[in-house]
Amino acid sequence: MNNKIVDFQAGKENQLHKRKEAKLDEMRQAFRLARGEADKAAANSSISKKKNRKSKK
């Protein structure tokens, strides 16, 4: 039989961290939407994407 040690605690902590980050992102999104910043952020991101598409010659 293999004598490999399985560390369940590290996997559990990683999973909890991902859940907390997802929850935090949802809360940030909700606050931005409540303040009306979601439209501004979307507009700014589309503008910045257009700037990045220009080829440098």
N, C-alpha and C positions, 0 to 999 in steps of 0.2 A: 504494500500500500504506500502511496505517496505521502510524504511528510510535509506537504505544502501548507502554509498557514494562510488562511483567508481572513482578511481584515474587513469585516462588515461595517465597522464604525466609520472608516474613511469613506466608503461608498455612501453611507447614510448622510454624513456631513456634507458631501458634495451635492447630493440630491436636495437636502434642506437649503443649501446655499442657492441653488438654482431656483427653487420655489420662492425664496425670499426676494431674489432679484426680479423674477417675473411679477410678483405682487407689487414690488416697488415701481416697476415700469408701468403697470396698470394704473397705479395711483397717480403717478406723474402725468400720464395721458389724461386721466379724468380731470385733474386740476387744470391742465392746459386747455382742455375742452371747455371747462366751466368758465375760464377767464377769456375764452375766445381766441386763444393763441394758436390753436390747432391749424386754423386757416393760414395764419401768418407763417407758421413754420413750414407748412406744405408749399406755400408760394416761394419762400426763401430757398428751400431745398431744390425746387425745380429750376430756379434761376441759377443756383450754384452748379447744378448738373450741366446746364447749358454752357456755362463758362468752361467747364472741364472738358467738354467735347471738342473744343477747338484744337486743331492739330498745330503743333509747333513746327515751323519750317525754318 
